């Protein structure tokens, strides 16, 4: 058995101290980074939507947050819901496994409309669609095309030529998708969905054109 004085001279003791310190520093760094990412994303959504009432809820410790933004008045949009899920940067031991499974931070935005949409349509990055992406329930009855948007391959699903043209015009007007990976218009639910990878300080610049375009489509 080692005496107490002997233990502190062993190399493993110093390795243990260094390892513990690294974990502690990693926790502080990860917590700070995740806070910056979700605050940047949610502040951007508030600036764009301009809600009359707002509620924010923690749904997963340091890795999950939800926002409800209520819009009143004559707006075509009644509510915007957002959920952000973040990589566990505060846990250096689990982070590598999470990157393999989850890959990146995720921001899901649901836009509730007061009026009906002219048709169903989806614009979804091909890799995202193939890697645990959302299932498009009506995919079999929708037309499908492979398109190039910026440096990414996307799948364009559309119910009508009108919706195809509206999405094509949007891509031409905004040739770089930025952090946007999925835009969905679902008339049966009177909702639109937008999925983004919420890189720091990029949500506002990339989501605002989509939000304005959805309002224009809803207005006819």
Secondary structure, 3 states (H helix, E strand, C coil): CCCHHHHCCCHHHHHHHHHHHHHHHHHHHHHHHHHHHHHHHHHHHHHHHCCCEEEEEECCCCCEEEEEEECCCCCCEEEEEEEEECCCCCCHHHHHHHHHHCCCCEEEEEEEECCCCCCCEEEEEHHHHHCCCCCCCCHHHCEEEEEEECCEEEEEEECCHHHHHHHHHHHHHCCCCCCEEEEEEEHHHCEEEEEECCCCCCHHHHHHHHHHHHHHHHHC
